[in-house]
Structures are given as structure tokens and as C-alpha cells.
Amino acid sequence: MSQCTARRRKTIRCEGKYVPSEGLCLRHAVLFDVWIDNGGFRVYAFNPKKVENPTIGDRNPGQLRRWKRAQFHKWLDRLTEDDVQRIMNS
């Protein structure tokens, strides 16, 4: 069984079933979608000249995948449980 890649975050614990397509638990997958919708999409503007289709998931070079994940985790670590509850209830 795979585990959520955000399971070791400082503030927001895992919750819900594992979502294989996202590599996250349901809670972190929802938060990822919210992050993308609220400005996180800017990480997809990264386009190094030597990488064809750089922002297409599995085709991302490892360094770019790690960088994108780090940007999401920074945002996640700024949330409180109250923030998450507000997001999940909206």
C-alpha cells in the first residue's frame, strides 16, 4: 500500500483514503487542488528550454517534481487546522 507523500507535514495530518493518481491522502489531495486554484498554478509556468512538456506530471524531471512539491508543502505548513476545516467545509 502506498502512502501520502505529505504525511510528514508539520501541521496538517493525513485523513481519508489514499488517492493513487495524486499520491496523497484525500485531505491533502483536496488541499492540493485548493492550492492550485488559489495561485499554486503558477508553478506550472516553469518552462526550462531543455525540457519538452516540462509540466506534464510523469515527464517532469525529478528536480522539477521536487521543486513543485516543495512549493505546495511550504503553503501547507502555513495552514492551521482551523484553516483546513474552513477549506474542507466550503
C-alpha positions in Angstrom: 0.0 0.0 0.0 1.3 3.4 -0.9 1.4 6.3 1.5 0.6 10.0 1.2 3.7 12.0 0.1 2.6 14.8 2.5 2.3 12.5 5.6 5.2 14.1 7.4 4.0 17.7 7.1 4.4 19.9 10.2 0.8 21.0 10.8 -1.7 19.1 8.7 -2.2 15.4 9.3 -3.4 12.8 6.8 -7.0 11.9 6.6 -9.1 9.8 4.2 -8.3 7.2 1.7 -5.1 7.2 -0.4 -5.7 8.8 -3.9 -3.1 7.0 -6.1 -3.5 9.5 -9.0 -2.4 12.3 -6.7 0.0 10.4 -4.4 -1.8 11.9 -1.5 -4.5 11.1 1.1 -7.9 12.6 0.3 -7.4 15.5 2.7 -4.1 16.5 1.2 -5.4 16.0 -2.4 -8.3 18.4 -1.7 -5.8 20.9 -0.2 -3.6 20.5 -3.3 -6.5 21.3 -5.6 -7.3 24.4 -3.5 -3.6 25.5 -3.6 -3.6 25.1 -7.4 -6.8 27.1 -7.7 -5.5 29.9 -5.4 -2.2 30.7 -7.1 -0.3 27.4 -6.9 -0.9 27.1 -10.6 2.0 29.5 -11.1 4.4 26.6 -10.5 3.3 25.3 -13.9 4.7 28.4 -15.6 8.2 26.9 -15.1 9.4 26.0 -18.6 13.1 25.3 -18.9 14.3 25.3 -22.5 15.9 21.9 -22.4 12.8 20.0 -21.2 10.0 19.2 -23.6 6.5 19.4 -21.9 8.1 20.2 -18.5 4.9 20.4 -16.5 3.3 17.2 -17.6 3.4 15.0 -14.4 5.4 11.9 -15.2 7.5 13.7 -17.8 8.8 16.2 -15.3 12.4 15.9 -14.4 12.9 14.8 -10.8 14.3 18.1 -9.8 11.2 19.9 -11.1 8.8 17.5 -9.4 10.6 18.0 -6.1 10.5 21.8 -6.5 6.7 21.8 -7.2 6.1 19.5 -4.2 8.2 21.8 -2.0 6.2 24.8 -3.0 3.0 23.0 -2.1 4.5 21.8 1.2 5.5 25.4 2.1 1.9 26.5 1.6 0.6 23.6 3.6 2.9 24.3 6.5 1.4 27.8 6.8 -2.1 26.4 7.4 -3.6 25.7 10.7 -6.2 23.0 11.5 -8.8 25.8 11.6 -7.8 26.9 8.1 -8.1 23.4 6.8 -11.6 23.0 8.4 -12.8 26.2 6.8 -11.4 25.0 3.4 -12.9 21.5 3.8 -16.3 22.9 4.8 -16.5 25.4 1.9 
